[in-house]
């Protein structure tokens, strides 16, 4: 998991450098970077700070443990693993999870990410979206 996060950070650093160059080349263009990775990383690391219970544990998965994720068995599918048929099934309380299936965020997590983005705190350069739009919480 750490190597994937490091890859995302490196990619975002390269993207930011490219955006700086593009802003210089196109001074009349408005190019705004939105750092969704930081929002999601905070959700995974501190789910309870955002009203969720599980950060890295998938709601719909198989295997239990910290991740409840089996890369050979995706949500809703059944497969024979170690001679036994198993199914990756959904939990009963997806609104308490950040991760839906070990790959995608839940609706609850996406609402939090959306609100964080709309608040403008993850824009580079800062962009006063909240001053330009009448924003209200979702749900």
Helices and strands as residue ranges (DSSP letters): H 2-25, E 33-34, H 36-45, G 47-50, E 54-58, E 78-81, E 84-87, G 94-96, E 97-99, H 107-118, E 123-124, H 129-132
